[in-house]
């Protein structure tokens, strides 16, 4: 069901090539502007994070935790994360492990996906050889079954 506000939209297929080119140019310019703004915000955040802790209260809190030597705003960001993880917040624990580079779950998922891709490539080649045709295999049901069998083993 079409929304009322979409009624006046003109699809690209109904536009002339020059209109499409003009719109693409506008979109490219807007995209570049948005990317520059995001980059600027990220630079400001990095500069702030690497800066020295200004607040006396925050500096004292970090001192109490034995973190006065590393007293940057970045440290202030990490302390609540650690405190939540200690209290049992699993999302905070997961994020802390990711920051430490000890999140093995993602690495295992990536390895599994790479194995699946290699299996699909091999099976596709095998099916091509069996059919004697050099074309894309449209029905991948057999490949899916073989993948499931490998996971079960």
mmCIF file of the C-alpha atoms, coordinates in Angstrom:
data_MODEL
# 
_entry.id   MODEL 
# 
loop_
_atom_site.group_PDB 
_atom_site.id 
_atom_site.type_symbol 
_atom_site.label_atom_id 
_atom_site.label_alt_id 
_atom_site.label_comp_id 
_atom_site.label_asym_id 
_atom_site.label_entity_id 
_atom_site.label_seq_id 
_atom_site.pdbx_PDB_ins_code 
_atom_site.Cartn_x 
_atom_site.Cartn_y 
_atom_site.Cartn_z 
_atom_site.occupancy 
_atom_site.B_iso_or_equiv 
_atom_site.pdbx_formal_charge 
_atom_site.auth_seq_id 
_atom_site.auth_comp_id 
_atom_site.auth_asym_id 
_atom_site.auth_atom_id 
_atom_site.pdbx_PDB_model_num 
ATOM 1   C CA . UNK A 1 1   ? 0.000  0.000   0.000   1.00 0.00 ? 1   UNK A CA 1 
ATOM 2   C CA . UNK A 1 2   ? 1.491  3.306   -1.115  1.00 0.00 ? 2   UNK A CA 1 
ATOM 3   C CA . UNK A 1 3   ? 1.897  6.025   1.455   1.00 0.00 ? 3   UNK A CA 1 
ATOM 4   C CA . UNK A 1 4   ? 0.287  9.387   0.762   1.00 0.00 ? 4   UNK A CA 1 
ATOM 5   C CA . UNK A 1 5   ? 3.618  11.235  0.882   1.00 0.00 ? 5   UNK A CA 1 
ATOM 6   C CA . UNK A 1 6   ? 5.032  8.888   -1.800  1.00 0.00 ? 6   UNK A CA 1 
ATOM 7   C CA . UNK A 1 7   ? 2.424  9.772   -4.418  1.00 0.00 ? 7   UNK A CA 1 
ATOM 8   C CA . UNK A 1 8   ? 4.376  12.697  -5.874  1.00 0.00 ? 8   UNK A CA 1 
ATOM 9   C CA . UNK A 1 9   ? 7.695  10.826  -6.166  1.00 0.00 ? 9   UNK A CA 1 
ATOM 10  C CA . UNK A 1 10  ? 9.061  10.229  -9.643  1.00 0.00 ? 10  UNK A CA 1 
ATOM 11  C CA . UNK A 1 11  ? 10.987 6.947   -10.079 1.00 0.00 ? 11  UNK A CA 1 
ATOM 12  C CA . UNK A 1 12  ? 14.479 7.126   -11.598 1.00 0.00 ? 12  UNK A CA 1 
ATOM 13  C CA . UNK A 1 13  ? 13.297 5.000   -14.513 1.00 0.00 ? 13  UNK A CA 1 
ATOM 14  C CA . UNK A 1 14  ? 10.962 7.836   -15.515 1.00 0.00 ? 14  UNK A CA 1 
ATOM 15  C CA . UNK A 1 15  ? 13.708 10.469  -15.374 1.00 0.00 ? 15  UNK A CA 1 
ATOM 16  C CA . UNK A 1 16  ? 16.002 11.514  -18.201 1.00 0.00 ? 16  UNK A CA 1 
ATOM 17  C CA . UNK A 1 17  ? 19.691 10.594  -18.051 1.00 0.00 ? 17  UNK A CA 1 
ATOM 18  C CA . UNK A 1 18  ? 20.614 14.230  -17.406 1.00 0.00 ? 18  UNK A CA 1 
ATOM 19  C CA . UNK A 1 19  ? 18.163 14.405  -14.460 1.00 0.00 ? 19  UNK A CA 1 
ATOM 20  C CA . UNK A 1 20  ? 19.574 11.187  -13.035 1.00 0.00 ? 20  UNK A CA 1 
ATOM 21  C CA . UNK A 1 21  ? 23.132 12.510  -13.431 1.00 0.00 ? 21  UNK A CA 1 
ATOM 22  C CA . UNK A 1 22  ? 22.181 15.800  -11.765 1.00 0.00 ? 22  UNK A CA 1 
ATOM 23  C CA . UNK A 1 23  ? 20.524 13.988  -8.853  1.00 0.00 ? 23  UNK A CA 1 
ATOM 24  C CA . UNK A 1 24  ? 23.522 11.654  -8.492  1.00 0.00 ? 24  UNK A CA 1 
ATOM 25  C CA . UNK A 1 25  ? 25.812 14.701  -8.344  1.00 0.00 ? 25  UNK A CA 1 
ATOM 26  C CA . UNK A 1 26  ? 23.666 16.259  -5.615  1.00 0.00 ? 26  UNK A CA 1 
ATOM 27  C CA . UNK A 1 27  ? 23.668 12.981  -3.688  1.00 0.00 ? 27  UNK A CA 1 
ATOM 28  C CA . UNK A 1 28  ? 27.457 12.682  -4.003  1.00 0.00 ? 28  UNK A CA 1 
ATOM 29  C CA . UNK A 1 29  ? 27.982 16.203  -2.706  1.00 0.00 ? 29  UNK A CA 1 
ATOM 30  C CA . UNK A 1 30  ? 25.616 15.601  0.225   1.00 0.00 ? 30  UNK A CA 1 
ATOM 31  C CA . UNK A 1 31  ? 27.331 12.306  1.000   1.00 0.00 ? 31  UNK A CA 1 
ATOM 32  C CA . UNK A 1 32  ? 30.758 13.959  1.032   1.00 0.00 ? 32  UNK A CA 1 
ATOM 33  C CA . UNK A 1 33  ? 29.500 16.674  3.359   1.00 0.00 ? 33  UNK A CA 1 
ATOM 34  C CA . UNK A 1 34  ? 28.020 14.088  5.747   1.00 0.00 ? 34  UNK A CA 1 
ATOM 35  C CA . UNK A 1 35  ? 31.273 12.072  5.721   1.00 0.00 ? 35  UNK A CA 1 
ATOM 36  C CA . UNK A 1 36  ? 33.325 15.180  6.497   1.00 0.00 ? 36  UNK A CA 1 
ATOM 37  C CA . UNK A 1 37  ? 30.995 16.061  9.377   1.00 0.00 ? 37  UNK A CA 1 
ATOM 38  C CA . UNK A 1 38  ? 31.264 12.544  10.818  1.00 0.00 ? 38  UNK A CA 1 
ATOM 39  C CA . UNK A 1 39  ? 35.047 12.655  10.474  1.00 0.00 ? 39  UNK A CA 1 
ATOM 40  C CA . UNK A 1 40  ? 35.187 16.008  12.267  1.00 0.00 ? 40  UNK A CA 1 
ATOM 41  C CA . UNK A 1 41  ? 33.033 14.721  15.131  1.00 0.00 ? 41  UNK A CA 1 
ATOM 42  C CA . UNK A 1 42  ? 35.210 11.607  15.407  1.00 0.00 ? 42  UNK A CA 1 
ATOM 43  C CA . UNK A 1 43  ? 38.356 13.757  15.502  1.00 0.00 ? 43  UNK A CA 1 
ATOM 44  C CA . UNK A 1 44  ? 36.876 15.944  18.253  1.00 0.00 ? 44  UNK A CA 1 
ATOM 45  C CA . UNK A 1 45  ? 35.904 12.851  20.236  1.00 0.00 ? 45  UNK A CA 1 
ATOM 46  C CA . UNK A 1 46  ? 39.401 11.342  19.876  1.00 0.00 ? 46  UNK A CA 1 
ATOM 47  C CA . UNK A 1 47  ? 40.982 14.629  20.929  1.00 0.00 ? 47  UNK A CA 1 
ATOM 48  C CA . UNK A 1 48  ? 38.696 14.818  23.965  1.00 0.00 ? 48  UNK A CA 1 
ATOM 49  C CA . UNK A 1 49  ? 39.252 11.141  24.856  1.00 0.00 ? 49  UNK A CA 1 
ATOM 50  C CA . UNK A 1 50  ? 43.036 11.523  24.771  1.00 0.00 ? 50  UNK A CA 1 
ATOM 51  C CA . UNK A 1 51  ? 42.887 14.754  26.758  1.00 0.00 ? 51  UNK A CA 1 
ATOM 52  C CA . UNK A 1 52  ? 43.621 15.139  30.421  1.00 0.00 ? 52  UNK A CA 1 
ATOM 53  C CA . UNK A 1 53  ? 40.804 14.788  32.954  1.00 0.00 ? 53  UNK A CA 1 
ATOM 54  C CA . UNK A 1 54  ? 39.733 18.294  33.916  1.00 0.00 ? 54  UNK A CA 1 
ATOM 55  C CA . UNK A 1 55  ? 37.237 17.638  36.675  1.00 0.00 ? 55  UNK A CA 1 
ATOM 56  C CA . UNK A 1 56  ? 38.761 17.307  40.131  1.00 0.00 ? 56  UNK A CA 1 
ATOM 57  C CA . UNK A 1 57  ? 35.956 14.920  41.128  1.00 0.00 ? 57  UNK A CA 1 
ATOM 58  C CA . UNK A 1 58  ? 36.715 12.595  38.196  1.00 0.00 ? 58  UNK A CA 1 
ATOM 59  C CA . UNK A 1 59  ? 40.462 12.791  38.801  1.00 0.00 ? 59  UNK A CA 1 
ATOM 60  C CA . UNK A 1 60  ? 39.927 11.816  42.471  1.00 0.00 ? 60  UNK A CA 1 
ATOM 61  C CA . UNK A 1 61  ? 37.685 8.920   41.434  1.00 0.00 ? 61  UNK A CA 1 
ATOM 62  C CA . UNK A 1 62  ? 40.374 7.598   39.078  1.00 0.00 ? 62  UNK A CA 1 
ATOM 63  C CA . UNK A 1 63  ? 42.990 8.048   41.810  1.00 0.00 ? 63  UNK A CA 1 
ATOM 64  C CA . UNK A 1 64  ? 40.871 5.960   44.179  1.00 0.00 ? 64  UNK A CA 1 
ATOM 65  C CA . UNK A 1 65  ? 40.879 3.181   41.584  1.00 0.00 ? 65  UNK A CA 1 
ATOM 66  C CA . UNK A 1 66  ? 44.649 3.437   41.151  1.00 0.00 ? 66  UNK A CA 1 
ATOM 67  C CA . UNK A 1 67  ? 44.348 4.853   37.656  1.00 0.00 ? 67  UNK A CA 1 
ATOM 68  C CA . UNK A 1 68  ? 45.727 8.340   38.252  1.00 0.00 ? 68  UNK A CA 1 
ATOM 69  C CA . UNK A 1 69  ? 48.713 7.779   35.947  1.00 0.00 ? 69  UNK A CA 1 
ATOM 70  C CA . UNK A 1 70  ? 46.431 7.005   33.007  1.00 0.00 ? 70  UNK A CA 1 
ATOM 71  C CA . UNK A 1 71  ? 44.046 9.829   33.888  1.00 0.00 ? 71  UNK A CA 1 
ATOM 72  C CA . UNK A 1 72  ? 42.607 10.594  30.471  1.00 0.00 ? 72  UNK A CA 1 
ATOM 73  C CA . UNK A 1 73  ? 39.001 11.049  29.495  1.00 0.00 ? 73  UNK A CA 1 
ATOM 74  C CA . UNK A 1 74  ? 39.267 7.689   27.710  1.00 0.00 ? 74  UNK A CA 1 
ATOM 75  C CA . UNK A 1 75  ? 39.874 6.116   31.116  1.00 0.00 ? 75  UNK A CA 1 
ATOM 76  C CA . UNK A 1 76  ? 36.711 7.781   32.372  1.00 0.00 ? 76  UNK A CA 1 
ATOM 77  C CA . UNK A 1 77  ? 34.798 6.066   29.584  1.00 0.00 ? 77  UNK A CA 1 
ATOM 78  C CA . UNK A 1 78  ? 36.173 2.630   30.415  1.00 0.00 ? 78  UNK A CA 1 
ATOM 79  C CA . UNK A 1 79  ? 35.671 2.666   34.204  1.00 0.00 ? 79  UNK A CA 1 
ATOM 80  C CA . UNK A 1 80  ? 31.839 2.431   34.142  1.00 0.00 ? 80  UNK A CA 1 
ATOM 81  C CA . UNK A 1 81  ? 32.100 -0.337  31.562  1.00 0.00 ? 81  UNK A CA 1 
ATOM 82  C CA . UNK A 1 82  ? 34.356 -2.344  33.870  1.00 0.00 ? 82  UNK A CA 1 
ATOM 83  C CA . UNK A 1 83  ? 32.115 -1.659  36.868  1.00 0.00 ? 83  UNK A CA 1 
ATOM 84  C CA . UNK A 1 84  ? 29.050 -2.901  34.979  1.00 0.00 ? 84  UNK A CA 1 
ATOM 85  C CA . UNK A 1 85  ? 30.907 -5.999  33.785  1.00 0.00 ? 85  UNK A CA 1 
ATOM 86  C CA . UNK A 1 86  ? 31.958 -6.788  37.367  1.00 0.00 ? 86  UNK A CA 1 
ATOM 87  C CA . UNK A 1 87  ? 28.323 -6.500  38.489  1.00 0.00 ? 87  UNK A CA 1 
ATOM 88  C CA . UNK A 1 88  ? 27.333 -9.117  35.901  1.00 0.00 ? 88  UNK A CA 1 
ATOM 89  C CA . UNK A 1 89  ? 26.163 -7.047  32.935  1.00 0.00 ? 89  UNK A CA 1 
ATOM 90  C CA . UNK A 1 90  ? 26.872 -9.463  30.085  1.00 0.00 ? 90  UNK A CA 1 
ATOM 91  C CA . UNK A 1 91  ? 26.742 -6.776  27.386  1.00 0.00 ? 91  UNK A CA 1 
ATOM 92  C CA . UNK A 1 92  ? 29.354 -4.758  29.249  1.00 0.00 ? 92  UNK A CA 1 
ATOM 93  C CA . UNK A 1 93  ? 31.481 -7.887  29.666  1.00 0.00 ? 93  UNK A CA 1 
ATOM 94  C CA . UNK A 1 94  ? 31.194 -8.660  25.955  1.00 0.00 ? 94  UNK A CA 1 
ATOM 95  C CA . UNK A 1 95  ? 32.223 -5.112  25.054  1.00 0.00 ? 95  UNK A CA 1 
ATOM 96  C CA . UNK A 1 96  ? 35.157 -5.226  27.473  1.00 0.00 ? 96  UNK A CA 1 
ATOM 97  C CA . UNK A 1 97  ? 36.347 -8.491  25.917  1.00 0.00 ? 97  UNK A CA 1 
ATOM 98  C CA . UNK A 1 98  ? 36.046 -6.964  22.445  1.00 0.00 ? 98  UNK A CA 1 
ATOM 99  C CA . UNK A 1 99  ? 38.113 -3.952  23.530  1.00 0.00 ? 99  UNK A CA 1 
ATOM 100 C CA . UNK A 1 100 ? 40.735 -6.308  24.928  1.00 0.00 ? 100 UNK A CA 1 
ATOM 101 C CA . UNK A 1 101 ? 40.785 -8.246  21.665  1.00 0.00 ? 101 UNK A CA 1 
ATOM 102 C CA . UNK A 1 102 ? 39.768 -11.413 23.457  1.00 0.00 ? 102 UNK A CA 1 
ATOM 103 C CA . UNK A 1 103 ? 36.407 -11.875 21.799  1.00 0.00 ? 103 UNK A CA 1 
ATOM 104 C CA . UNK A 1 104 ? 36.979 -15.298 20.269  1.00 0.00 ? 104 UNK A CA 1 
ATOM 105 C CA . UNK A 1 105 ? 33.339 -15.745 19.295  1.00 0.00 ? 105 UNK A CA 1 
ATOM 106 C CA . UNK A 1 106 ? 33.636 -13.327 16.372  1.00 0.00 ? 106 UNK A CA 1 
ATOM 107 C CA . UNK A 1 107 ? 36.862 -14.918 15.205  1.00 0.00 ? 107 UNK A CA 1 
ATOM 108 C CA . UNK A 1 108 ? 35.236 -18.353 15.250  1.00 0.00 ? 108 UNK A CA 1 
ATOM 109 C CA . UNK A 1 109 ? 32.211 -17.066 13.334  1.00 0.00 ? 109 UNK A CA 1 
ATOM 110 C CA . UNK A 1 110 ? 34.473 -15.572 10.676  1.00 0.00 ? 110 UNK A CA 1 
ATOM 111 C CA . UNK A 1 111 ? 36.413 -18.828 10.338  1.00 0.00 ? 111 UNK A CA 1 
ATOM 112 C CA . UNK A 1 112 ? 33.159 -20.785 10.066  1.00 0.00 ? 112 UNK A CA 1 
ATOM 113 C CA . UNK A 1 113 ? 31.837 -18.453 7.358   1.00 0.00 ? 113 UNK A CA 1 
ATOM 114 C CA . UNK A 1 114 ? 35.090 -18.764 5.414   1.00 0.00 ? 114 UNK A CA 1 
ATOM 115 C CA . UNK A 1 115 ? 34.845 -22.567 5.579   1.00 0.00 ? 115 UNK A CA 1 
ATOM 116 C CA . UNK A 1 116 ? 31.248 -22.390 4.367   1.00 0.00 ? 116 UNK A CA 1 
ATOM 117 C CA . UNK A 1 117 ? 32.253 -20.171 1.451   1.00 0.00 ? 117 UNK A CA 1 
ATOM 118 C CA . UNK A 1 118 ? 35.055 -22.525 0.463   1.00 0.00 ? 118 UNK A CA 1 
ATOM 119 C CA . UNK A 1 119 ? 32.687 -25.492 0.685   1.00 0.00 ? 119 UNK A CA 1 
ATOM 120 C CA . UNK A 1 120 ? 30.124 -23.709 -1.492  1.00 0.00 ? 120 UNK A CA 1 
ATOM 121 C CA . UNK A 1 121 ? 32.781 -22.886 -4.066  1.00 0.00 ? 121 UNK A CA 1 
ATOM 122 C CA . UNK A 1 122 ? 34.024 -26.464 -4.129  1.00 0.00 ? 122 UNK A CA 1 
ATOM 123 C CA . UNK A 1 123 ? 30.550 -27.941 -4.376  1.00 0.00 ? 123 UNK A CA 1 
ATOM 124 C CA . UNK A 1 124 ? 29.561 -25.492 -7.098  1.00 0.00 ? 124 UNK A CA 1 
ATOM 125 C CA . UNK A 1 125 ? 32.616 -26.529 -9.094  1.00 0.00 ? 125 UNK A CA 1 
ATOM 126 C CA . UNK A 1 126 ? 31.808 -30.178 -8.479  1.00 0.00 ? 126 UNK A CA 1 
ATOM 127 C CA . UNK A 1 127 ? 28.235 -29.734 -9.718  1.00 0.00 ? 127 UNK A CA 1 
ATOM 128 C CA . UNK A 1 128 ? 29.473 -27.877 -12.775 1.00 0.00 ? 128 UNK A CA 1 
ATOM 129 C CA . UNK A 1 129 ? 31.822 -30.732 -13.590 1.00 0.00 ? 129 UNK A CA 1 
ATOM 130 C CA . UNK A 1 130 ? 29.081 -33.322 -13.032 1.00 0.00 ? 130 UNK A CA 1 
ATOM 131 C CA . UNK A 1 131 ? 26.660 -31.541 -15.371 1.00 0.00 ? 131 UNK A CA 1 
ATOM 132 C CA . UNK A 1 132 ? 29.380 -30.792 -17.888 1.00 0.00 ? 132 UNK A CA 1 
ATOM 133 C CA . UNK A 1 133 ? 28.219 -27.211 -18.071 1.00 0.00 ? 133 UNK A CA 1 
ATOM 134 C CA . UNK A 1 134 ? 30.117 -24.088 -17.218 1.00 0.00 ? 134 UNK A CA 1 
ATOM 135 C CA . UNK A 1 135 ? 27.237 -22.062 -15.800 1.00 0.00 ? 135 UNK A CA 1 
ATOM 136 C CA . UNK A 1 136 ? 26.045 -20.857 -12.438 1.00 0.00 ? 136 UNK A CA 1 
ATOM 137 C CA . UNK A 1 137 ? 24.178 -23.460 -10.428 1.00 0.00 ? 137 UNK A CA 1 
ATOM 138 C CA . UNK A 1 138 ? 20.765 -22.025 -9.681  1.00 0.00 ? 138 UNK A CA 1 
ATOM 139 C CA . UNK A 1 139 ? 19.503 -24.649 -7.280  1.00 0.00 ? 139 UNK A CA 1 
ATOM 140 C CA . UNK A 1 140 ? 21.769 -24.636 -4.231  1.00 0.00 ? 140 UNK A CA 1 
ATOM 141 C CA . UNK A 1 141 ? 19.629 -27.000 -2.176  1.00 0.00 ? 141 UNK A CA 1 
ATOM 142 C CA . UNK A 1 142 ? 22.204 -29.784 -2.519  1.00 0.00 ? 142 UNK A CA 1 
ATOM 143 C CA . UNK A 1 143 ? 24.922 -27.426 -1.362  1.00 0.00 ? 143 UNK A CA 1 
ATOM 144 C CA . UNK A 1 144 ? 22.880 -26.426 1.668   1.00 0.00 ? 144 UNK A CA 1 
ATOM 145 C CA . UNK A 1 145 ? 22.332 -30.086 2.582   1.00 0.00 ? 145 UNK A CA 1 
ATOM 146 C CA . UNK A 1 146 ? 26.036 -30.806 2.288   1.00 0.00 ? 146 UNK A CA 1 
ATOM 147 C CA . UNK A 1 147 ? 26.813 -27.799 4.465   1.00 0.00 ? 147 UNK A CA 1 
ATOM 148 C CA . UNK A 1 148 ? 24.413 -29.030 7.151   1.00 0.00 ? 148 UNK A CA 1 
ATOM 149 C CA . UNK A 1 149 ? 26.008 -32.494 7.023   1.00 0.00 ? 149 UNK A CA 1 
ATOM 150 C CA . UNK A 1 150 ? 29.451 -30.982 7.547   1.00 0.00 ? 150 UNK A CA 1 
ATOM 151 C CA . UNK A 1 151 ? 28.225 -28.998 10.572  1.00 0.00 ? 151 UNK A CA 1 
ATOM 152 C CA . UNK A 1 152 ? 26.796 -32.165 12.134  1.00 0.00 ? 152 UNK A CA 1 
ATOM 153 C CA . UNK A 1 153 ? 30.129 -34.002 11.791  1.00 0.00 ? 153 UNK A CA 1 
# 
